[in-house]
Amino acid sequence: MALGGAIAYAFSGSSGLEPGRREDPSSRWIFTPVIIIAIVFAWLPPHLDYLDRWSIDGDAVRYMGLIITAIGGFIRVATVFELGHRFSIFVALQSDHRLKTDGFYRFVRHPSYLGALLAMAGWALVFRSIIGLLLTAAMCVPIIARIRAEEKFLVREFGDQYREYQERTRWRLLPFIH
């Protein structure tokens, strides 16, 4: 899944690591917990599955996890393609940046994060991992902080245009929840 995402990302036209023409560095702190959680997440759920500890019983959980992982991965990669050169790991504006309000962004304001969290939750289920689901929940903390920083930045940069988008697209991350 990660390899497929990396290949798709390479062909998306994304600027990825570019801070763009204007960046808000205030949310860079999230990289530390995200990296720590990702490393623990990559190792612990498969290990505990192997030991059959802290696991949810049944192969149906694994298959459901595969489906959720595929859906989340698709949403994540599709949103990177939708943004193209405007996608960056930083909270930043790229050259010729315009507000994206269609495609997946028509349903939630941060579909890329939704896709990442779905893929992560699905992957935890592939390994039947209770700990993996808890790590997914822990990942919500830096992601929600990042969403808040992004939205402040976008209001500053796009003003009423972003406020109108917030009104039209009520859900930040999860429809009917957040």
Secondary structure, 3 states (H helix, E strand, C coil): CHHHHHHHHHCCCCCECCCCCEECHHHHHHHHHHHHHHHHHHHHHHHHHHHCCCECCCHHHHHHHHHHHHHHHHHHHHHHHHHHHHCECCCEECCCCCCCCCHHHHCCCCHHHHHHHHHHHHHHHHCCEHHHHHHHHHHHHHHHHHHHHHHHHHHHHHCHHHHHHHHHCCCCCCCCCC
